[in-house]
Every structure is written in structure tokens, then in C-alpha cells.
Amino acid sequence: MSSTTPTLRSLARSLGLSHTTVADALRGVGRVNAATVQRVQKAAEAAGYQRNPLASTLMSELRRSRSGTFQGILAAINLHEPERKWVGDRFHRDLLSGARIRAAELGFKLDEFMVGQNDLTISRLNLVLSTRGIHGVLLMPVRGIPDWSQLDWDNYTGVYTDFSIEKPSLQCVCFDHYLSTITVLSRLASLGYRRPGLYLQQRQDERIQHRFSAAFYGFQKNQPKGSTLPPLIKPEFRREEFTAWFDRYKPDVVISHSTEVIDWMERCGARVPETHGFVSLNVLYKTRPCAGLDQQPRKIGEHAAELLIAQLYRNQRGLPAWPTTLTIPGRWVDGPTLRRA
């Protein structure tokens, strides 16, 4: 056998068989007798031959489209969550759009699957993906702790488009919550704000392992005494709780996800942006113009598609031995809720 990477044709030559016979024997299809199948499989194992997971899908699509640009199909898998609000849907739509456009640029089609809707269970999804020859799986973010361990990971390579996943552990691409919060606080300091306040829903901080609050506490450690104040982190956004905190600690700028807070600040006598400022941690949540962070869901989708396709080209299937996380920093968006420098 040659020292170069073995192919179907080199394997066929060494065995004195046709290319089609070897291909059918390795795929377990066609009318190849058991002895020949065993002979081919042993030779393939000895030569270190690995089947390209995109090959069958590619050839099938090429026969249909007569185009040489198609490389394969990817699956974007979402979980049906009836409680998800329009904001989450928009984040998902933008993320999916970024992934789909980048995948298409690289020759791949991205199809979306919604588990929990139209009787699509994980078991049925495994069958659908196997039938369609799909080996690249892009898992979309969910509100809670995701569990995709029932997918047949021996046949897939996957990327999760959120902070972390343990069931199973996969490569992740997500927004850089910590660095982006530090960037916001540094920018506010440069604008002359000295008493920033952080107002969060508890679940929003917990699901990212307290990255928002950790960045806030870390930044405060290097600030002068008397300028630091405790964050307000509650299960729900409530005006009464915010008003009591705002009146007691007197922040000169508030950082939060909810722009409804601006109305509450104004009811407390604040004039935004003349006397106080406001920053949104995700401008997709805004209900009125404001300064804040674009969490760049499209960029997250683009990089996730690139990582997934790279793994397919390396013929990587199964769970990674050492999962890594790629973080995308937020993009600052100017707005009328902060004073000018």
C-alpha cells in the first residue's frame, strides 16, 4: 500500500477489486458477499482508511443539482420553548441567519430542525439526520440547561452556540459576557460616570455562570472607595425593588437588559442623559433608543458555522476530548441615553 492517505481507488487497486465493490462493501450496501466485505473492511482498517462523511451526501446532491459548488448539509437544531419571548426569537433568527449565510459561502446548506414541535423527538431526529446523511450539527441556545446527550454523537460533530454545555460537552461559540461588561464599565468611566449600577434578572446571570456580575465586581475592586455600590440581582424586574435600590445607592448610570428601567429612573427624578445614564446589555431588548451592546448573534452564527465545517473537513465525529469555547466580544452602540464625551 502507498504511504499516502488511502483512498477508495487505492484500496480497490490493492485488493484487485472494482471501486464500486469496495465502496459498497464499506457502506454495507449492494450485493457483495460476506467474505469480500470482511476482506475489504480488514484491508481498510489496516491501511488506516477513513470514509469522508460528506462524500455520499455530496455525490447525491451533485447528481440532483449538477453543480460542483455543493459540499454538504448541516443541521441547526433548536428546542421548542413556548415561554420564549420575541427577543429570544430575534436573537435566534439573527444567529441562524449568520450561520446560514456563512455556510452557503462555504458550499453548505443549513436546514433547521425544531425538536418538540410537530412530533419531532430526538429519536426521530436521529433517524432523519441519518437518512439525509447529515453529520454536522449546530445546536442553538436554549433558556435552561440543555441536554442533547440522546443524539447519536458517534455519527455527528457538533458546535453549541451558547456559553457552555455539559450534556454532552461540545465546542462552543458564544458572546463574551465578561470582557464586554468590562468594556462597558471602562467606557462609562471615560465618559465621567463614577457610580455605575448593575440591574439583572437572576436567571440571566446564573445561566452564564455569573459572568455579568463577576465582571462588575472585578471592575469595582480597582475603583475609589465610596464609588462602588452593590448590584441589584432579582428573580424578576420589579419597579418597587428598583426604586428602593436606586433611591438608596444613587447610581449615576444603570446597566441592565430592560429599557423599561429608563422610565423607572425618570419617575425617581432622573433626567436621562442630563443627570443620569443608561446602558443596555443587549440592544435587541430595547423598547426605546439607547446606548448599549450588540451581542453580535450574526457573528456568533458565522464563526460557529466555520468551526463546524472545519471539523467536518477533518473528519471529526463524536464528542471532543478537550472541548473549547470561542467567545465573540460585543459591539458598542452609541445612543441618546448617555452624555457625550
N, C-alpha and C positions, 0 to 999 in steps of 0.2 A: 504494500500500500504506500501511497505518497505521503511525505511528511507534511504536506499542506493540508488545510482544512478539508475533511472528506465531504463529498457531495453525493447526491443520488447517482449521478452518472459515473463517478469514480468507483463507487461501491458496486454498481452494476457491472462495470468492466472487470473488476477483481473477482467477481463471482461467476462471470460468464453468463449473466442473465440480462434480460432487457430492462431498460429504465422503468417501464411501466410495471413489470413484475415486481421489481424491488420496491417501488412506490406503493403498490397495492399490498405487499406483504407487511410493510411498516405501518400502514394505515389500518390493516385488518379488513380490507375490502377486496372484492373481486374473487375470482376462482383460482386461488393459489393454494396448493396442497400444504398440509400442516408441516411436513418435513422441510419444504422450501421456506416457509415462514420462519421456522425455528432457525434454519441456516442463515437467513438474511438478518434476523434480529441479533444473533450471536456475532456476526461479522460487523454489524453496525455498532454494537457495543464495544467490540474490540478496537474498532477504528476511531471511537470517540465521536461518532456521527450524532448530530442533534438536528432534529427536524425544525425548520423555520416555522414558527407558529402562525406567520402571516401568509405562508405560501398558498395554502388551499383557498383561503378567502380571497387572496389577490387574484389567483387564476380564475376563480369563479366570477369575480367582478369584471375582470378583463374580458371574459367571454361575453358578458352581458353588455358592457359599455364600449368595447373595442377601443379603449383608451389606455394609454400607458402611464397615466398620472396617478391612478388609484393605488393606495398602499394597504388599506385595511379599514376595518370598522372598530370603533371604540364605543364603550357603553358609559353613559353618565347615569349613575344610579341615585335616585332621590327617594326619600321616605315621606309618604303622605302623612302630614301633620295638620289635622283640621284646625288646630288652635293657632297656626302660624298667621301672623298679620301680613298686610300688604307690603310692609317694609322688608320682611324676610323674603317674600316672594320676589321683590325687585332685586335684592342682593343676589338671590339665586339666579334670576334671569340674566343679570349682568355678568355674573361669573360664568354661567353656561355659554353666553354669547362669546365671551373672550376665549373660552376653551374651544368652542366650535370653529371660530374663525381661524385660530392658530392651527388647529388640527387640519383644517381644509388646506391651509397654506403648505402643510407638510404631507398632503396627499391622503389624509384620513377623513372618514365620515364619522361624526359623533351622533349617536342615537340615544335619546333619553328614555329611561325606564322609571316608573313610579311604583315602588313596592307599597302594597297596602291599598292600592286603587285598582278597580276593575279585576278583582280576584287574582292579582299578581302577587304570589307569595315568593319567598326566597327560593324555595324548592322549585317552583315553576320557572323562576328567573334563571336558575342554573341550567335547566333544560333548554330554555330559549337561547341563552348565550352559547351553549354547546352546539345547538343545531345551526346557529348562524356563524359559527367559527369565530366568535369574539373572545379575545384573550386580554384585552386592555380595559381596565375598569377604573373609572373616575368616580369616587364617592363624594357626593355633595354634602354640605354641612347640615347638621340637624340640631334642634334646640337642646336635646338632652344628651345622654351618654350613648353613643351609637354602638350597636352590636351587629356586626356583619360577619361573625365567625362561621355562620352556616353556609356561606358561599363556598364553592368548591375551589379553594385557593390553589390547589395543585395545578389547576388549569388557567389561572389568571395571574397577571401582575397588576398591582393597584396603587393608586395615589388618593389620599384623603385631602379634601380642600378646606381643612379647618385646623385648629391648633394641635390637637392630639387625639389619637385613637388607640385603644388597647385591645379591642375585640374585633379584629386582630390588630397587632402593631404593624403599621404601614408607613411608607414615606408620606410626608405631609407638606403641603404648601399652604401658607396662611398669612394673614395680616400680622404685622409686627406690633402688637399691642404695647409692649413695654417701651421700645425705642420711640414709637410715635407719641406716646404720652410724655416722655421726657422732652421731645421736640416741641410739643405744645407748651409745656411749662417754661422752657427756655425762651421761646418766642414771646410769651406773656411777660416774662421778666425784662426782656429787651424793650418792651413797649411801656414799661414803668409800672406794671401791676405788681403789688407786693404781698397781697393776701389772697392767693388763689384758693378756691374751694372746690372740692370734688363731690358730685352727687350722682350715685349709681344705684341701679337695682341690683340686689344681692346676687341673683342668678347670673346676671351679665358678667359679674366679676368672677364668680365661682367657676363658671364653665371654661374660663381661660386660665384657671389656676391663679387667680388674683393678680394678673399682670397689670391691670389698670391701677389698683390700689398700691401694689408694690412699687411701681414707678413713682407714684405720688409721694409715698413715704420716703423712698430713697432720695428724691429731689429735695424734700423738706429738710433732710439731715444737714444739708450744706447751706441752709438759709439762716439769716439772723434770728435770734430769739425774739419772740413777740410777733413774728410774721407768719408763723405756722399755725394751722388750725386743723382739727380732725375732719376727715371726710364724712359725709353722710351717706351711709350704705344701708338701704332698707329693702324689704321684700317687694314693695310696690312704691311707685311715685305718688306721694300724697302732699297736697298743698299745706295742710296744717303742720305736718312734720318739717317740711322745708322752711316754712315761715319762722317757726321757732328756732331752727338752726341758723337761719340767715340773720335774724334779729340778734341772736346771742353772739355769734362769732364774726359777723360783719365782713364777709369776704368782699374784695373789690372786683373779683371776676369769678364766674361759676363755670365749671367744666361738667358737661353732662351729655346724655344721649337725647334727652327730651327738650325740645324748644318751647314746650309749654311752661318751662321754668322761667322763661323771659317774662311772661305775663305775671307770674307769681312775684318775681323780683320787682316789677313795676308797681304791684299792689303794696309792696313794702316801702315804696317811696323811691326806689332806684330809677334813675334815668339812663337808659341804655342807648348809646355808648358814652354819654357825657360823664356820668358818675360811676358807672359800673360796666363791666364787660361780660360777654357770654361766648363760650366756645362749644360747638357740638363735636362729640367724639365720632360721629358718623353722620355726614351731611345727608345721607339717604333718609334719615329720620326727620329732617327738618320740615316744619309746617309753616315756616316763615323764613325770609332771608337771614343768614347768619354766617359768621366765620366758623371754620371747623376743619375736620379731617375727611378727606375722601379716602376710604379704606381700600380703594382700587380693586374691586372684585373682578373687573375685566383682566387686570394684570395677573391676579391670582389664577384665574382660569387659563390664561395664556401659558404661564410657567408650569402649571400642573399638566397641561396637555403635552408640553415639550418633555417634561420629566417622564411621563407615562410612555410616550413614543420612544424615547431613548432606551427605556428598559425593554421594550418590545424588540428593538433592533439588537439588543444584547442577548436576546433570547432568555430573558429572566422571567421565570414563573415561580409562583409560590411566595411565601412570606419572607421578607428580607431578614437576614441575620442581624443586621445592625441598622434599624430604621433611622432616617434623618429627617430634619424639618427645615424647609426653606421658608424664610419669612420675607414679606414684602412690606416696606415702610409705607405709611400713609402719605398722601399728597396734601399739602396745606392749601386751603381755600379761603381767600380773603372774603370778608363780609362786613355788613354795617353794624355788627354788634360789638366791635372793638374800636377804640380810638386809634388814630393814625400815629405812626412813629413821629 
